[in-house]
């Protein structure tokens, strides 16, 4: 089907209108009109080819809320008119041990089914993301949006939400757990909200006090400034888990002494080389540096349901698609704590 999106044609170019064809729907496919799409820092990385894998023209976007406009004959869980969501994946091999146990994000075939960046398994063409008017996806990767959830703000839940939800559940966060979040952008504020809702005592680790009031308003107990050596020393051994949401390369060594014995710092923001770090605080505290990659389809549905039940929504700012390049500029500066969401009604098919 013919549609329109916003794409970049090189790492140096801005996003501009781009007409392209979505693949023909298959028997188990859901076709949707995209209503809203969140702007993720990964979108910026992909547009700028920071990971060295971008195929141009590139249409970013993997935080998608849409309305079903048609379904294939084999679709059983969705119908025309349903409000649905699609996150970071639209496919996986479905046959490996990881896929069979419901951890598609760790598919042995790799991230072949990325909403953008992946390749269509049948047509062998690059997947185009959600900065567009329509999307075609197989039913297994289309999520139900619970009633009562504000769909104009819900899009980031299927990326920022599940990316923080998955490690919080893996490390069994609940009452009595002491959790810190490094960074307070779109990913960080979601981590704070979810950890607080799970009953944890939450600290925000930041380079300054600039966003302190916002962090406290979301339920954080304190903001610890990482450049304040005195306060950092006082906070030694005070944490069980740290979620590192920072999307750029930085040294994690100063944060390790904050962890208690058997504490873990989980990398969920930056993908790529890490600076050399000291093993001393790891060995002397039986501490761990771990990673977590987005979340499964099951976990994504879980976080949507949880947020609907607790009335949790990301902090967002709605923009027309024509302002998406300005949103990228803010992501590069790191000067916002909210998530930009594109109102796709501002994109029309000519």
C-alpha positions in Angstrom: 0.0 0.0 0.0 1.2 3.5 -0.8 1.8 5.7 2.2 3.9 8.7 3.3 6.4 9.2 6.1 9.4 11.3 7.1 12.8 9.9 6.2 16.4 10.9 6.1 18.5 10.1 3.0 21.9 10.4 4.8 23.4 10.8 8.2 23.8 14.6 7.6 20.3 15.3 6.3 17.2 16.4 8.1 14.0 14.3 8.0 11.7 15.2 5.1 8.5 13.8 3.5 9.0 10.5 1.8 6.5 8.5 -0.2 6.9 4.7 -0.1 5.1 1.4 -0.3 4.2 -0.8 2.6 4.4 -4.5 1.9 1.2 -6.3 0.8 -0.6 -7.7 3.9 -0.3 -11.4 4.5 -2.9 -13.7 6.1 -1.7 -13.1 9.7 -1.1 -9.3 9.3 -2.7 -6.3 10.9 -2.8 -3.1 8.9 -3.1 0.1 11.0 -3.4 3.8 10.5 -0.8 5.4 12.8 -2.2 7.9 15.2 0.8 8.8 17.4 4.5 7.9 17.4 7.0 8.7 20.1 10.4 10.1 19.4 13.1 7.9 20.9 16.8 8.6 21.3 17.4 5.4 19.2 15.6 7.1 16.4 18.3 9.8 16.4 21.1 7.2 16.5 19.5 5.4 13.6 19.0 8.6 11.5 22.6 9.6 12.2 24.0 6.1 11.5 25.7 6.1 14.9 25.6 2.3 14.9 27.0 2.0 11.4 24.1 -0.1 10.2 21.6 2.4 8.8 20.2 1.8 5.3 18.9 5.0 3.6 16.3 6.2 3.0 15.5 5.6 6.7 12.1 6.1 8.4 12.6 6.0 12.2 9.9 5.4 14.9 9.1 2.4 17.1 6.7 3.8 19.7 3.5 3.5 17.7 -0.2 3.8 18.6 -2.6 3.1 15.8 -6.1 2.1 14.8 -6.7 -1.2 12.9 -8.1 -0.6 9.4 -7.9 -4.2 8.1 -6.8 -7.6 9.2 -5.8 -10.8 7.4 -8.0 -13.9 7.4 -5.9 -15.7 10.0 -5.9 -12.8 12.5 -7.8 -13.8 15.7 -6.9 -11.3 18.4 -7.5 -7.9 16.6 -10.4 -6.5 14.6 -11.0 -3.3 12.6 -11.4 -0.3 14.8 -9.2 -1.6 17.6 -6.7 0.8 19.2 -3.3 -1.1 19.1 0.4 -0.5 19.7 3.6 -1.6 18.1 7.0 -1.3 19.7 10.5 -2.1 18.7 9.8 -5.4 17.0 7.5 -6.5 14.1 8.9 -10.0 13.6 11.4 -12.6 14.9 12.3 -16.1 13.8 9.7 -17.6 16.1 11.5 -20.9 16.2 14.6 -20.6 18.3 14.7 -21.3 22.0 14.5 -17.7 23.0 11.5 -17.0 20.8 9.7 -20.1 22.0 10.1 -19.0 25.6 8.7 -15.6 24.8 11.9 -13.5 24.7 11.8 -12.4 21.1 14.2 -9.5 21.8 17.0 -12.1 22.3 16.1 -14.1 19.1 19.1 -16.2 18.0 18.8 -14.7 14.6 19.4 -11.2 16.0 17.3 -8.1 15.7 16.1 -9.2 12.3 12.5 -8.0 13.0 13.2 -4.5 14.1 10.4 -2.1 13.4 13.1 -0.1 11.6 16.5 -1.5 10.9 15.2 -5.0 10.4 14.6 -6.8 7.1 11.3 -8.2 6.0 11.7 -12.0 6.1 9.8 -12.6 2.9 10.5 -9.6 0.7 14.1 -9.0 2.0 13.5 -5.2 2.1 14.3 -2.9 4.9 11.6 -2.2 7.5 10.4 1.4 7.7 9.4 2.8 11.1 6.5 4.7 12.6 7.1 8.2 11.4 4.6 7.4 8.8 0.8 7.2 8.1 0.4 3.4 8.0 2.0 0.2 9.2 1.7 -3.5 8.4 2.8 -6.0 11.1 2.2 -9.6 11.9 -0.4 -10.2 14.6 1.9 -11.6 17.2 3.7 -8.3 17.5 0.6 -6.1 17.7 -0.4 -5.2 21.2 -3.7 -4.3 22.7 -4.0 -0.9 24.2 -6.1 -1.2 27.4 -9.2 1.0 27.7 -8.7 4.0 29.9 -5.1 4.6 28.8 -4.6 8.1 27.2 -3.5 7.1 23.7 -2.1 10.5 23.0 0.5 9.9 25.7 0.9 6.1 25.7 3.2 5.6 22.7 6.5 5.8 24.8 5.3 2.9 26.9 6.1 0.4 24.2 9.8 1.4 24.2 10.8 3.5 27.1 8.2 1.8 29.3 9.2 -1.8 28.5 12.9 -1.0 28.4 12.8 0.0 32.1 10.0 -2.5 33.1 12.0 -5.5 31.9 15.0 -5.0 34.2 12.8 -3.9 37.1 11.0 -7.3 36.8 14.1 -9.3 36.1 15.8 -8.0 39.3 12.5 -8.4 41.2 12.0 -4.8 42.3 9.4 -4.2 44.9 8.9 -2.8 48.4 12.2 -2.6 50.3 14.4 -2.4 47.2 16.7 0.6 46.8 16.8 1.6 43.2 18.6 4.5 41.4 18.2 5.8 37.9 21.1 7.4 36.1 19.7 10.1 33.8 16.4 11.8 33.8 15.4 12.0 30.1 12.5 10.2 28.5 13.8 6.8 29.6 14.8 7.9 33.1 11.5 9.5 34.0 9.7 6.3 33.0 12.1 4.2 35.1 11.3 6.5 38.1 7.6 6.2 37.7 7.6 2.4 37.4 10.0 1.8 40.2 8.0 4.0 42.5 4.8 2.3 41.5 6.4 -1.1 42.3 7.1 0.1 45.8 10.9 0.8 45.6 12.8 3.7 47.3 14.1 5.6 44.3 17.1 7.9 43.8 17.8 9.9 40.7 21.5 10.2 39.8 22.2 13.4 37.8 25.0 15.7 36.9 23.2 18.7 38.4 20.1 19.7 40.4 18.5 21.1 37.3 15.7 18.5 37.1 15.5 17.9 40.9 11.9 19.2 41.4 10.6 17.2 38.4 12.3 14.0 39.8 10.8 14.6 43.3 7.4 15.3 41.9 7.5 11.9 40.2 8.1 10.1 43.5 11.9 10.0 43.8 13.1 10.3 47.4 16.3 12.1 46.5 18.5 13.5 43.7 22.1 12.7 44.1 24.5 14.8 42.1 27.2 12.6 40.7 29.8 15.4 40.5 29.5 16.0 44.3 32.2 13.7 45.7 31.2 14.3 49.3 27.6 13.3 48.8 28.6 10.3 46.6 30.9 9.0 49.4 28.1 9.4 51.9 25.8 7.4 49.7 28.2 4.4 49.4 26.5 0.9 49.8 23.0 2.5 49.7 21.6 0.9 46.6 20.6 -2.5 45.4 20.0 -1.7 41.7 21.0 1.1 39.3 19.3 1.5 36.0 21.7 3.4 33.7 19.5 5.2 31.1 22.2 7.5 29.8 22.3 7.2 26.0 25.9 8.2 25.5 29.3 6.7 26.3 30.4 7.4 29.9 32.4 5.9 32.8 30.3 3.9 35.2 33.1 3.4 37.8 32.1 6.3 40.0 28.6 4.7 40.5 29.7 1.2 41.5 30.6 2.1 45.2 27.0 3.2 45.6 25.9 -0.4 45.3 25.6 -2.6 48.3 27.1 -6.1 48.2 25.5 -8.1 45.4 24.2 -4.9 43.8 23.8 -4.6 40.1 24.1 -1.7 37.6 22.1 -2.4 34.4 23.0 -0.7 31.1 19.8 0.1 29.2 20.6 3.4 27.5 23.9 3.4 25.6 24.7 0.7 23.0 28.4 0.5 22.0 31.9 0.7 23.4 32.3 1.5 27.1 35.3 3.3 28.7 37.8 1.2 30.6 36.5 0.6 34.2 38.1 -0.6 37.4 37.3 -4.1 38.6 38.1 -3.2 42.2 34.6 -2.1 43.3 33.2 -5.2 41.5 35.4 -7.7 43.2 35.3 -6.2 46.7 31.5 -5.9 46.6 30.5 -8.9 44.5 28.8 -6.3 42.3 27.7 -6.8 38.7 27.5 -4.8 35.5 24.7 -6.2 33.4 22.6 -5.2 30.4 19.0 -5.4 29.3 17.6 -5.0 25.8 14.1 -3.5 25.4 11.6 -6.2 26.5 9.6 -9.1 25.2 6.1 -8.8 23.6 4.7 -10.4 26.8 6.5 -7.8 28.9 5.3 -5.0 26.7 1.7 -6.0 27.1 2.4 -6.3 30.9 3.6 -2.7 31.1 0.7 -1.4 29.1 -1.7 -3.2 31.4 0.2 -2.2 34.6 0.3 1.5 33.5 -3.4 1.4 32.7 -4.2 0.0 36.1 -2.0 2.5 38.0 -2.8 5.5 35.8 0.9 5.8 34.9 1.7 7.8 31.8 5.0 9.2 30.4 5.7 12.9 30.6 5.2 13.9 27.0 5.1 16.9 24.6 2.9 16.6 21.5 4.4 17.9 18.3 3.4 18.0 14.6 5.6 15.9 12.4 7.0 19.0 10.8 8.8 19.7 14.1 10.5 16.3 14.3 13.9 17.8 13.4 13.6 20.3 16.2 12.8 17.4 18.6 16.1 15.7 17.4 18.0 18.9 18.3 16.6 18.7 21.8 17.6 15.0 22.1 21.1 15.9 21.0 21.3 18.6 23.7 19.7 16.4 26.4 17.8 19.4 27.7 14.3 17.8 28.2 13.0 15.1 30.6 9.8 14.5 28.6 9.2 12.4 25.6 8.2 14.0 22.3 5.2 12.4 20.7 4.2 13.1 17.0 0.6 13.7 16.2 0.3 11.8 13.0 -2.8 13.6 12.0 -0.4 16.3 10.9 0.9 14.0 8.2 -1.4 13.7 5.2 -1.2 11.4 2.2 -1.0 13.6 -0.9 
